[in-house]
């Protein structure tokens, strides 16, 4: 059988209420702290305010859970360099509708035996030198190399006749 359900809110109220044996004059009046707003008995408030004032004036250093978790691992060197804080570039969201229509066209062409039209990806960049198409990161690498290759004069090989 499952354990009986406990109403924690009701049980907490029970502990706050005075027992039947206690007299009403035994009740402690609670006074709120002017700094944090918590309530304390009259006899404890002075001690609390002294500590609360000291704590509220000091600035706490923020806890970095990533550094603590990485301590003693290979990942700690990356955390120390701040590599983990670099913003990750989000991949471009693919246009599913266009991709689906292209797929449907390819399937239709395969059924009828007709050659499928070439698919041009709008996310690709065209190299101005060789007109090849690349994704963004590959284009960043390729275009400077292709430009450098096209700037060089063609190599002429001379053949000597014997």
C-alpha angles and dihedrals in degrees: 000000000000117000115265116267114255122211101216094184092056092046091050091053089051092059093048094054117083118252120253090250094057121092120232090242089063090066114111117227113226121220121194122237112246091218105047102009096234117140124241139170117267093252093051099041097081093053092045094049090053092054094038091053092050093048095045092054095053120077115228120224111241114250114239107207092185092061092048092048092048096050111121096013135099088252090067092080090057092047091050090053091048094240090136091060095057111111113253113230110236116231115247111263111250119235099241094187094058091044090051093050091049090050091050090051092051092050092048092049091049091052094049095041094239119137111257117242115250113267117230116202110215090206092065123095120222119229107234092214105048101013092232118143125234138172115257099269094043091048090055089057099038104045096061090047093048091047091051091048092052093049093060116089114245115267113246117208114205117205119207118215116225 
